[in-house]
Amino acid sequence: MTKKINGGKNGLADWFGRLTRISLVLLGYRADNVLQFQADQRLQVDGDVGPKTRAAMHTALVALTPGEAARPEVNVAR
């Protein structure tokens, strides 16, 4: 989808940055507090929002809605 809309990975880093900040706020953290989120999730605390951190954010966001994680059509990103 990104390739069709943006012609490739143009703006992908910006999109990940925005998604990270929004996710952190929804999870009760400051928008710039990746390190605390990683520590709370027992991830490597390096401030890098890589695949493991994004997967942990996704799991935490899905868990915010009661019953959502149990729905068969909801797949947690890994």
PDB file of N, CA, C and O in Angstrom:
ATOM      1  N   MET A   1       0.826  -1.169   0.000  1.00  0.00           N
ATOM      2  CA  MET A   1       0.000   0.000   0.000  1.00  0.00           C
ATOM      3  C   MET A   1       0.884   1.252   0.000  1.00  0.00           C
ATOM      4  O   MET A   1       0.656   2.187  -0.768  1.00  0.00           O
ATOM      5  N   THR A   2       1.895   1.253   0.873  1.00  0.00           N
ATOM      6  CA  THR A   2       2.791   2.404   0.949  1.00  0.00           C
ATOM      7  C   THR A   2       3.467   2.655  -0.388  1.00  0.00           C
ATOM      8  O   THR A   2       3.647   3.806  -0.786  1.00  0.00           O
ATOM      9  N   LYS A   3       3.841   1.590  -1.083  1.00  0.00           N
ATOM     10  CA  LYS A   3       4.514   1.732  -2.370  1.00  0.00           C
ATOM     11  C   LYS A   3       3.589   2.404  -3.390  1.00  0.00           C
ATOM     12  O   LYS A   3       4.020   3.274  -4.147  1.00  0.00           O
ATOM     13  N   LYS A   4       2.326   1.999  -3.405  1.00  0.00           N
ATOM     14  CA  LYS A   4       1.376   2.578  -4.359  1.00  0.00           C
ATOM     15  C   LYS A   4       1.097   4.045  -4.049  1.00  0.00           C
ATOM     16  O   LYS A   4       1.014   4.867  -4.961  1.00  0.00           O
ATOM     17  N   ILE A   5       0.951   4.375  -2.773  1.00  0.00           N
ATOM     18  CA  ILE A   5       0.597   5.744  -2.386  1.00  0.00           C
ATOM     19  C   ILE A   5       1.799   6.674  -2.467  1.00  0.00           C
ATOM     20  O   ILE A   5       1.705   7.756  -3.046  1.00  0.00           O
ATOM     21  N   ASN A   6       2.913   6.270  -1.901  1.00  0.00           N
ATOM     22  CA  ASN A   6       4.077   7.146  -1.791  1.00  0.00           C
ATOM     23  C   ASN A   6       5.185   6.850  -2.790  1.00  0.00           C
ATOM     24  O   ASN A   6       6.201   7.547  -2.804  1.00  0.00           O
ATOM     25  N   GLY A   7       5.013   5.844  -3.614  1.00  0.00           N
ATOM     26  CA  GLY A   7       6.045   5.519  -4.586  1.00  0.00           C
ATOM     27  C   GLY A   7       7.204   4.748  -3.986  1.00  0.00           C
ATOM     28  O   GLY A   7       8.296   4.756  -4.554  1.00  0.00           O
ATOM     29  N   GLY A   8       7.011   4.102  -2.889  1.00  0.00           N
ATOM     30  CA  GLY A   8       8.065   3.329  -2.235  1.00  0.00           C
ATOM     31  C   GLY A   8       7.994   3.532  -0.742  1.00  0.00           C
ATOM     32  O   GLY A   8       6.912   3.562  -0.156  1.00  0.00           O
ATOM     33  N   LYS A   9       9.136   3.669  -0.137  1.00  0.00           N
ATOM     34  CA  LYS A   9       9.186   3.829   1.317  1.00  0.00           C
ATOM     35  C   LYS A   9       9.308   5.290   1.722  1.00  0.00           C
ATOM     36  O   LYS A   9       9.729   5.597   2.838  1.00  0.00           O
ATOM     37  N   ASN A  10       8.944   6.184   0.822  1.00  0.00           N
ATOM     38  CA  ASN A  10       8.976   7.616   1.131  1.00  0.00           C
ATOM     39  C   ASN A  10       8.060   7.901   2.320  1.00  0.00           C
ATOM     40  O   ASN A  10       6.882   7.543   2.301  1.00  0.00           O
ATOM     41  N   GLY A  11       8.589   8.531   3.331  1.00  0.00           N
ATOM     42  CA  GLY A  11       7.792   8.906   4.486  1.00  0.00           C
ATOM     43  C   GLY A  11       7.547   7.794   5.487  1.00  0.00           C
ATOM     44  O   GLY A  11       6.853   8.006   6.482  1.00  0.00           O
ATOM     45  N   LEU A  12       8.102   6.609   5.247  1.00  0.00           N
ATOM     46  CA  LEU A  12       7.858   5.484   6.145  1.00  0.00           C
ATOM     47  C   LEU A  12       8.429   5.736   7.537  1.00  0.00           C
ATOM     48  O   LEU A  12       7.786   5.405   8.532  1.00  0.00           O
ATOM     49  N   ALA A  13       9.600   6.304   7.622  1.00  0.00           N
ATOM     50  CA  ALA A  13      10.207   6.595   8.929  1.00  0.00           C
ATOM     51  C   ALA A  13       9.345   7.597   9.698  1.00  0.00           C
ATOM     52  O   ALA A  13       9.162   7.463  10.908  1.00  0.00           O
ATOM     53  N   ASP A  14       8.820   8.591   8.999  1.00  0.00           N
ATOM     54  CA  ASP A  14       7.940   9.571   9.631  1.00  0.00           C
ATOM     55  C   ASP A  14       6.668   8.898  10.133  1.00  0.00           C
ATOM     56  O   ASP A  14       6.190   9.199  11.226  1.00  0.00           O
ATOM     57  N   TRP A  15       6.125   7.990   9.334  1.00  0.00           N
ATOM     58  CA  TRP A  15       4.903   7.273   9.715  1.00  0.00           C
ATOM     59  C   TRP A  15       5.150   6.432  10.970  1.00  0.00           C
ATOM     60  O   TRP A  15       4.331   6.430  11.889  1.00  0.00           O
ATOM     61  N   PHE A  16       6.282   5.716  11.011  1.00  0.00           N
ATOM     62  CA  PHE A  16       6.617   4.922  12.187  1.00  0.00           C
ATOM     63  C   PHE A  16       6.785   5.812  13.415  1.00  0.00           C
ATOM     64  O   PHE A  16       6.359   5.448  14.511  1.00  0.00           O
ATOM     65  N   GLY A  17       7.398   6.965  13.234  1.00  0.00           N
ATOM     66  CA  GLY A  17       7.578   7.899  14.347  1.00  0.00           C
ATOM     67  C   GLY A  17       6.251   8.389  14.895  1.00  0.00           C
ATOM     68  O   GLY A  17       6.052   8.437  16.109  1.00  0.00           O
ATOM     69  N   ARG A  18       5.345   8.753  13.999  1.00  0.00           N
ATOM     70  CA  ARG A  18       4.018   9.210  14.436  1.00  0.00           C
ATOM     71  C   ARG A  18       3.249   8.082  15.120  1.00  0.00           C
ATOM     72  O   ARG A  18       2.617   8.293  16.155  1.00  0.00           O
ATOM     73  N   LEU A  19       3.305   6.895  14.544  1.00  0.00           N
ATOM     74  CA  LEU A  19       2.621   5.750  15.127  1.00  0.00           C
ATOM     75  C   LEU A  19       3.160   5.446  16.521  1.00  0.00           C
ATOM     76  O   LEU A  19       2.392   5.129  17.430  1.00  0.00           O
ATOM     77  N   THR A  20       4.456   5.541  16.689  1.00  0.00           N
ATOM     78  CA  THR A  20       5.085   5.304  17.989  1.00  0.00           C
ATOM     79  C   THR A  20       4.593   6.312  19.016  1.00  0.00           C
ATOM     80  O   THR A  20       4.189   5.934  20.115  1.00  0.00           O
ATOM     81  N   ARG A  21       4.624   7.590  18.664  1.00  0.00           N
ATOM     82  CA  ARG A  21       4.204   8.627  19.618  1.00  0.00           C
ATOM     83  C   ARG A  21       2.730   8.482  20.000  1.00  0.00           C
ATOM     84  O   ARG A  21       2.374   8.608  21.172  1.00  0.00           O
ATOM     85  N   ILE A  22       1.881   8.220  19.018  1.00  0.00           N
ATOM     86  CA  ILE A  22       0.451   8.042  19.294  1.00  0.00           C
ATOM     87  C   ILE A  22       0.232   6.814  20.179  1.00  0.00           C
ATOM     88  O   ILE A  22      -0.553   6.859  21.127  1.00  0.00           O
ATOM     89  N   SER A  23       0.920   5.729  19.871  1.00  0.00           N
ATOM     90  CA  SER A  23       0.770   4.502  20.653  1.00  0.00           C
ATOM     91  C   SER A  23       1.191   4.719  22.098  1.00  0.00           C
ATOM     92  O   SER A  23       0.503   4.285  23.022  1.00  0.00           O
ATOM     93  N   LEU A  24       2.319   5.387  22.292  1.00  0.00           N
ATOM     94  CA  LEU A  24       2.796   5.635  23.651  1.00  0.00           C
ATOM     95  C   LEU A  24       1.788   6.447  24.451  1.00  0.00           C
ATOM     96  O   LEU A  24       1.524   6.136  25.612  1.00  0.00           O
ATOM     97  N   VAL A  25       1.227   7.475  23.845  1.00  0.00           N
ATOM     98  CA  VAL A  25       0.244   8.311  24.543  1.00  0.00           C
ATOM     99  C   VAL A  25      -0.998   7.486  24.896  1.00  0.00           C
ATOM    100  O   VAL A  25      -1.509   7.580  26.012  1.00  0.00           O
ATOM    101  N   LEU A  26      -1.480   6.685  23.954  1.00  0.00           N
ATOM    102  CA  LEU A  26      -2.648   5.851  24.223  1.00  0.00           C
ATOM    103  C   LEU A  26      -2.393   4.841  25.336  1.00  0.00           C
ATOM    104  O   LEU A  26      -3.314   4.437  26.046  1.00  0.00           O
ATOM    105  N   LEU A  27      -1.140   4.442  25.478  1.00  0.00           N
ATOM    106  CA  LEU A  27      -0.766   3.477  26.512  1.00  0.00           C
ATOM    107  C   LEU A  27      -0.412   4.137  27.848  1.00  0.00           C
ATOM    108  O   LEU A  27      -0.043   3.452  28.802  1.00  0.00           O
ATOM    109  N   GLY A  28      -0.524   5.465  27.914  1.00  0.00           N
ATOM    110  CA  GLY A  28      -0.305   6.177  29.162  1.00  0.00           C
ATOM    111  C   GLY A  28       1.101   6.683  29.393  1.00  0.00           C
ATOM    112  O   GLY A  28       1.445   7.068  30.510  1.00  0.00           O
ATOM    113  N   TYR A  29       1.913   6.689  28.363  1.00  0.00           N
ATOM    114  CA  TYR A  29       3.289   7.190  28.463  1.00  0.00           C
ATOM    115  C   TYR A  29       3.372   8.567  27.817  1.00  0.00           C
ATOM    116  O   TYR A  29       2.477   8.971  27.075  1.00  0.00           O
ATOM    117  N   ARG A  30       4.450   9.278  28.106  1.00  0.00           N
ATOM    118  CA  ARG A  30       4.726  10.499  27.347  1.00  0.00           C
ATOM    119  C   ARG A  30       5.088  10.090  25.927  1.00  0.00           C
ATOM    120  O   ARG A  30       5.610   8.996  25.709  1.00  0.00           O
ATOM    121  N   ALA A  31       4.821  10.941  24.980  1.00  0.00           N
ATOM    122  CA  ALA A  31       5.044  10.624  23.569  1.00  0.00           C
ATOM    123  C   ALA A  31       6.504  10.317  23.245  1.00  0.00           C
ATOM    124  O   ALA A  31       6.793   9.676  22.235  1.00  0.00           O
ATOM    125  N   ASP A  32       7.416  10.767  24.089  1.00  0.00           N
ATOM    126  CA  ASP A  32       8.844  10.554  23.819  1.00  0.00           C
ATOM    127  C   ASP A  32       9.480   9.530  24.761  1.00  0.00           C
ATOM    128  O   ASP A  32      10.705   9.445  24.841  1.00  0.00           O
ATOM    129  N   ASN A  33       8.661   8.752  25.472  1.00  0.00           N
ATOM    130  CA  ASN A  33       9.211   7.884  26.505  1.00  0.00           C
ATOM    131  C   ASN A  33       9.290   6.417  26.080  1.00  0.00           C
ATOM    132  O   ASN A  33       8.743   5.539  26.747  1.00  0.00           O
ATOM    133  N   VAL A  34       9.964   6.165  24.984  1.00  0.00           N
ATOM    134  CA  VAL A  34      10.152   4.803  24.483  1.00  0.00           C
ATOM    135  C   VAL A  34      10.954   3.971  25.481  1.00  0.00           C
ATOM    136  O   VAL A  34      10.659   2.794  25.687  1.00  0.00           O
ATOM    137  N   LEU A  35      11.955   4.571  26.092  1.00  0.00           N
ATOM    138  CA  LEU A  35      12.808   3.834  27.028  1.00  0.00           C
ATOM    139  C   LEU A  35      12.009   3.253  28.186  1.00  0.00           C
ATOM    140  O   LEU A  35      12.237   2.109  28.577  1.00  0.00           O
ATOM    141  N   GLN A  36      11.077   4.021  28.742  1.00  0.00           N
ATOM    142  CA  GLN A  36      10.275   3.531  29.854  1.00  0.00           C
ATOM    143  C   GLN A  36       9.348   2.405  29.403  1.00  0.00           C
ATOM    144  O   GLN A  36       9.174   1.416  30.115  1.00  0.00           O
ATOM    145  N   PHE A  37       8.756   2.558  28.222  1.00  0.00           N
ATOM    146  CA  PHE A  37       7.906   1.496  27.689  1.00  0.00           C
ATOM    147  C   PHE A  37       8.705   0.210  27.522  1.00  0.00           C
ATOM    148  O   PHE A  37       8.246  -0.866  27.908  1.00  0.00           O
ATOM    149  N   GLN A  38       9.899   0.320  26.947  1.00  0.00           N
ATOM    150  CA  GLN A  38      10.738  -0.859  26.753  1.00  0.00           C
ATOM    151  C   GLN A  38      11.100  -1.503  28.088  1.00  0.00           C
ATOM    152  O   GLN A  38      11.083  -2.728  28.209  1.00  0.00           O
ATOM    153  N   ALA A  39      11.422  -0.702  29.075  1.00  0.00           N
ATOM    154  CA  ALA A  39      11.766  -1.242  30.398  1.00  0.00           C
ATOM    155  C   ALA A  39      10.558  -1.952  31.005  1.00  0.00           C
ATOM    156  O   ALA A  39      10.690  -3.051  31.545  1.00  0.00           O
ATOM    157  N   ASP A  40       9.391  -1.334  30.919  1.00  0.00           N
ATOM    158  CA  ASP A  40       8.179  -1.928  31.487  1.00  0.00           C
ATOM    159  C   ASP A  40       7.803  -3.240  30.787  1.00  0.00           C
ATOM    160  O   ASP A  40       7.229  -4.137  31.404  1.00  0.00           O
ATOM    161  N   GLN A  41       8.128  -3.341  29.506  1.00  0.00           N
ATOM    162  CA  GLN A  41       7.809  -4.546  28.739  1.00  0.00           C
ATOM    163  C   GLN A  41       8.943  -5.574  28.774  1.00  0.00           C
ATOM    164  O   GLN A  41       8.853  -6.622  28.136  1.00  0.00           O
ATOM    165  N   ARG A  42      10.000  -5.275  29.515  1.00  0.00           N
ATOM    166  CA  ARG A  42      11.174  -6.152  29.628  1.00  0.00           C
ATOM    167  C   ARG A  42      11.821  -6.418  28.270  1.00  0.00           C
ATOM    168  O   ARG A  42      12.241  -7.533  27.961  1.00  0.00           O
ATOM    169  N   LEU A  43      11.884  -5.358  27.478  1.00  0.00           N
ATOM    170  CA  LEU A  43      12.572  -5.413  26.188  1.00  0.00           C
ATOM    171  C   LEU A  43      13.961  -4.827  26.369  1.00  0.00           C
ATOM    172  O   LEU A  43      14.282  -4.274  27.421  1.00  0.00           O
ATOM    173  N   GLN A  44      14.776  -4.952  25.341  1.00  0.00           N
ATOM    174  CA  GLN A  44      16.083  -4.298  25.377  1.00  0.00           C
ATOM    175  C   GLN A  44      15.837  -2.798  25.394  1.00  0.00           C
ATOM    176  O   GLN A  44      15.186  -2.265  24.495  1.00  0.00           O
ATOM    177  N   VAL A  45      16.352  -2.116  26.406  1.00  0.00           N
ATOM    178  CA  VAL A  45      16.125  -0.683  26.572  1.00  0.00           C
ATOM    179  C   VAL A  45      17.209   0.066  25.809  1.00  0.00           C
ATOM    180  O   VAL A  45      18.300   0.323  26.319  1.00  0.00           O
ATOM    181  N   ASP A  46      16.865   0.409  24.552  1.00  0.00           N
ATOM    182  CA  ASP A  46      17.831   1.097  23.699  1.00  0.00           C
ATOM    183  C   ASP A  46      17.231   2.310  22.990  1.00  0.00           C
ATOM    184  O   ASP A  46      17.941   3.037  22.295  1.00  0.00           O
ATOM    185  N   GLY A  47      15.932   2.530  23.160  1.00  0.00           N
ATOM    186  CA  GLY A  47      15.285   3.676  22.516  1.00  0.00           C
ATOM    187  C   GLY A  47      14.984   3.459  21.047  1.00  0.00           C
ATOM    188  O   GLY A  47      14.382   4.318  20.403  1.00  0.00           O
ATOM    189  N   ASP A  48      15.395   2.320  20.510  1.00  0.00           N
ATOM    190  CA  ASP A  48      15.138   2.008  19.100  1.00  0.00           C
ATOM    191  C   ASP A  48      13.780   1.328  18.993  1.00  0.00           C
ATOM    192  O   ASP A  48      13.534   0.314  19.646  1.00  0.00           O
ATOM    193  N   VAL A  49      12.906   1.884  18.175  1.00  0.00           N
ATOM    194  CA  VAL A  49      11.571   1.308  18.003  1.00  0.00           C
ATOM    195  C   VAL A  49      11.615   0.362  16.810  1.00  0.00           C
ATOM    196  O   VAL A  49      11.175   0.684  15.707  1.00  0.00           O
ATOM    197  N   GLY A  50      12.164  -0.814  17.078  1.00  0.00           N
ATOM    198  CA  GLY A  50      12.261  -1.845  16.058  1.00  0.00           C
ATOM    199  C   GLY A  50      11.067  -2.776  16.108  1.00  0.00           C
ATOM    200  O   GLY A  50      10.073  -2.490  16.775  1.00  0.00           O
ATOM    201  N   PRO A  51      11.165  -3.889  15.403  1.00  0.00           N
ATOM    202  CA  PRO A  51      10.035  -4.820  15.314  1.00  0.00           C
ATOM    203  C   PRO A  51       9.540  -5.348  16.663  1.00  0.00           C
ATOM    204  O   PRO A  51       8.333  -5.496  16.853  1.00  0.00           O
ATOM    205  N   LYS A  52      10.436  -5.630  17.590  1.00  0.00           N
ATOM    206  CA  LYS A  52      10.007  -6.165  18.889  1.00  0.00           C
ATOM    207  C   LYS A  52       9.256  -5.117  19.702  1.00  0.00           C
ATOM    208  O   LYS A  52       8.258  -5.428  20.352  1.00  0.00           O
ATOM    209  N   THR A  53       9.731  -3.886  19.667  1.00  0.00           N
ATOM    210  CA  THR A  53       9.046  -2.812  20.388  1.00  0.00           C
ATOM    211  C   THR A  53       7.693  -2.527  19.751  1.00  0.00           C
ATOM    212  O   THR A  53       6.702  -2.338  20.456  1.00  0.00           O
ATOM    213  N   ARG A  54       7.646  -2.495  18.415  1.00  0.00           N
ATOM    214  CA  ARG A  54       6.365  -2.260  17.740  1.00  0.00           C
ATOM    215  C   ARG A  54       5.390  -3.391  18.027  1.00  0.00           C
ATOM    216  O   ARG A  54       4.200  -3.133  18.211  1.00  0.00           O
ATOM    217  N   ALA A  55       5.854  -4.632  18.070  1.00  0.00           N
ATOM    218  CA  ALA A  55       4.979  -5.766  18.378  1.00  0.00           C
ATOM    219  C   ALA A  55       4.447  -5.659  19.808  1.00  0.00           C
ATOM    220  O   ALA A  55       3.276  -5.948  20.057  1.00  0.00           O
ATOM    221  N   ALA A  56       5.298  -5.249  20.745  1.00  0.00           N
ATOM    222  CA  ALA A  56       4.859  -5.091  22.132  1.00  0.00           C
ATOM    223  C   ALA A  56       3.830  -3.965  22.243  1.00  0.00           C
ATOM    224  O   ALA A  56       2.872  -4.073  23.008  1.00  0.00           O
ATOM    225  N   MET A  57       4.024  -2.895  21.487  1.00  0.00           N
ATOM    226  CA  MET A  57       3.046  -1.804  21.480  1.00  0.00           C
ATOM    227  C   MET A  57       1.715  -2.291  20.919  1.00  0.00           C
ATOM    228  O   MET A  57       0.655  -1.986  21.464  1.00  0.00           O
ATOM    229  N   HIS A  58       1.776  -3.041  19.836  1.00  0.00           N
ATOM    230  CA  HIS A  58       0.564  -3.565  19.225  1.00  0.00           C
ATOM    231  C   HIS A  58      -0.190  -4.460  20.213  1.00  0.00           C
ATOM    232  O   HIS A  58      -1.405  -4.334  20.366  1.00  0.00           O
ATOM    233  N   THR A  59       0.521  -5.348  20.870  1.00  0.00           N
ATOM    234  CA  THR A  59      -0.092  -6.247  21.845  1.00  0.00           C
ATOM    235  C   THR A  59      -0.740  -5.446  22.968  1.00  0.00           C
ATOM    236  O   THR A  59      -1.863  -5.742  23.377  1.00  0.00           O
ATOM    237  N   ALA A  60      -0.037  -4.436  23.466  1.00  0.00           N
ATOM    238  CA  ALA A  60      -0.566  -3.607  24.549  1.00  0.00           C
ATOM    239  C   ALA A  60      -1.791  -2.813  24.092  1.00  0.00           C
ATOM    240  O   ALA A  60      -2.741  -2.650  24.857  1.00  0.00           O
ATOM    241  N   LEU A  61      -1.776  -2.324  22.869  1.00  0.00           N
ATOM    242  CA  LEU A  61      -2.925  -1.578  22.352  1.00  0.00           C
ATOM    243  C   LEU A  61      -4.142  -2.483  22.181  1.00  0.00           C
ATOM    244  O   LEU A  61      -5.259  -2.086  22.512  1.00  0.00           O
ATOM    245  N   VAL A  62      -3.937  -3.681  21.672  1.00  0.00           N
ATOM    246  CA  VAL A  62      -5.047  -4.630  21.513  1.00  0.00           C
ATOM    247  C   VAL A  62      -5.633  -4.967  22.885  1.00  0.00           C
ATOM    248  O   VAL A  62      -6.847  -5.117  23.025  1.00  0.00           O
ATOM    249  N   ALA A  63      -4.777  -5.084  23.885  1.00  0.00           N
ATOM    250  CA  ALA A  63      -5.236  -5.436  25.231  1.00  0.00           C
ATOM    251  C   ALA A  63      -6.049  -4.322  25.891  1.00  0.00           C
ATOM    252  O   ALA A  63      -6.732  -4.574  26.884  1.00  0.00           O
ATOM    253  N   LEU A  64      -5.991  -3.106  25.367  1.00  0.00           N
ATOM    254  CA  LEU A  64      -6.764  -2.000  25.936  1.00  0.00           C
ATOM    255  C   LEU A  64      -8.263  -2.208  25.780  1.00  0.00           C
ATOM    256  O   LEU A  64      -9.044  -1.721  26.598  1.00  0.00           O
ATOM    257  N   THR A  65      -8.669  -2.916  24.751  1.00  0.00           N
ATOM    258  CA  THR A  65     -10.087  -3.144  24.494  1.00  0.00           C
ATOM    259  C   THR A  65     -10.458  -4.526  25.006  1.00  0.00           C
ATOM    260  O   THR A  65      -9.994  -5.531  24.467  1.00  0.00           O
ATOM    261  N   PRO A  66     -11.286  -4.587  26.039  1.00  0.00           N
ATOM    262  CA  PRO A  66     -11.656  -5.895  26.601  1.00  0.00           C
ATOM    263  C   PRO A  66     -12.258  -6.818  25.542  1.00  0.00           C
ATOM    264  O   PRO A  66     -13.149  -6.423  24.790  1.00  0.00           O
ATOM    265  N   GLY A  67     -11.762  -8.036  25.496  1.00  0.00           N
ATOM    266  CA  GLY A  67     -12.277  -9.030  24.572  1.00  0.00           C
ATOM    267  C   GLY A  67     -11.671  -8.986  23.177  1.00  0.00           C
ATOM    268  O   GLY A  67     -11.833  -9.940  22.416  1.00  0.00           O
ATOM    269  N   GLU A  68     -10.988  -7.926  22.823  1.00  0.00           N
ATOM    270  CA  GLU A  68     -10.432  -7.793  21.469  1.00  0.00           C
ATOM    271  C   GLU A  68      -9.395  -8.857  21.185  1.00  0.00           C
ATOM    272  O   GLU A  68      -9.396  -9.449  20.106  1.00  0.00           O
ATOM    273  N   ALA A  69      -8.514  -9.109  22.130  1.00  0.00           N
ATOM    274  CA  ALA A  69      -7.421 -10.056  21.897  1.00  0.00           C
ATOM    275  C   ALA A  69      -7.942 -11.476  21.697  1.00  0.00           C
ATOM    276  O   ALA A  69      -7.270 -12.303  21.081  1.00  0.00           O
ATOM    277  N   ALA A  70      -9.135 -11.759  22.214  1.00  0.00           N
ATOM    278  CA  ALA A  70      -9.694 -13.115  22.104  1.00  0.00           C
ATOM    279  C   ALA A  70     -10.391 -13.351  20.766  1.00  0.00           C
ATOM    280  O   ALA A  70     -10.678 -14.495  20.415  1.00  0.00           O
ATOM    281  N   ARG A  71     -10.665 -12.291  20.021  1.00  0.00           N
ATOM    282  CA  ARG A  71     -11.344 -12.459  18.739  1.00  0.00           C
ATOM    283  C   ARG A  71     -10.431 -13.183  17.765  1.00  0.00           C
ATOM    284  O   ARG A  71      -9.261 -12.822  17.647  1.00  0.00           O
ATOM    285  N   PRO A  72     -10.929 -14.194  17.062  1.00  0.00           N
ATOM    286  CA  PRO A  72     -10.072 -14.991  16.169  1.00  0.00           C
ATOM    287  C   PRO A  72      -9.496 -14.196  15.002  1.00  0.00           C
ATOM    288  O   PRO A  72      -8.443 -14.560  14.479  1.00  0.00           O
ATOM    289  N   GLU A  73     -10.158 -13.124  14.583  1.00  0.00           N
ATOM    290  CA  GLU A  73      -9.660 -12.363  13.436  1.00  0.00           C
ATOM    291  C   GLU A  73      -8.592 -11.342  13.813  1.00  0.00           C
ATOM    292  O   GLU A  73      -8.031 -10.685  12.936  1.00  0.00           O
ATOM    293  N   VAL A  74      -8.305 -11.200  15.107  1.00  0.00           N
ATOM    294  CA  VAL A  74      -7.269 -10.281  15.550  1.00  0.00           C
ATOM    295  C   VAL A  74      -5.957 -11.034  15.647  1.00  0.00           C
ATOM    296  O   VAL A  74      -5.816 -11.948  16.460  1.00  0.00           O
ATOM    297  N   ASN A  75      -5.007 -10.654  14.826  1.00  0.00           N
ATOM    298  CA  ASN A  75      -3.680 -11.263  14.844  1.00  0.00           C
ATOM    299  C   ASN A  75      -2.694 -10.268  15.408  1.00  0.00           C
ATOM    300  O   ASN A  75      -2.613  -9.133  14.936  1.00  0.00           O
ATOM    301  N   VAL A  76      -1.954 -10.677  16.402  1.00  0.00           N
ATOM    302  CA  VAL A  76      -0.948  -9.808  17.003  1.00  0.00           C
ATOM    303  C   VAL A  76       0.276  -9.802  16.106  1.00  0.00           C
ATOM    304  O   VAL A  76       0.793 -10.860  15.746  1.00  0.00           O
ATOM    305  N   ALA A  77       0.738  -8.619  15.745  1.00  0.00           N
ATOM    306  CA  ALA A  77       1.922  -8.491  14.901  1.00  0.00           C
ATOM    307  C   ALA A  77       3.137  -9.037  15.639  1.00  0.00           C
ATOM    308  O   ALA A  77       3.310  -8.775  16.829  1.00  0.00           O
ATOM    309  N   ARG A  78       3.954  -9.771  14.962  1.00  0.00           N
ATOM    310  CA  ARG A  78       5.173 -10.327  15.554  1.00  0.00           C
ATOM    311  C   ARG A  78       6.349  -9.989  14.692  1.00  0.00           C
ATOM    312  O   ARG A  78       7.477 -10.364  15.011  1.00  0.00           O
TER     313      ARG A  78
END
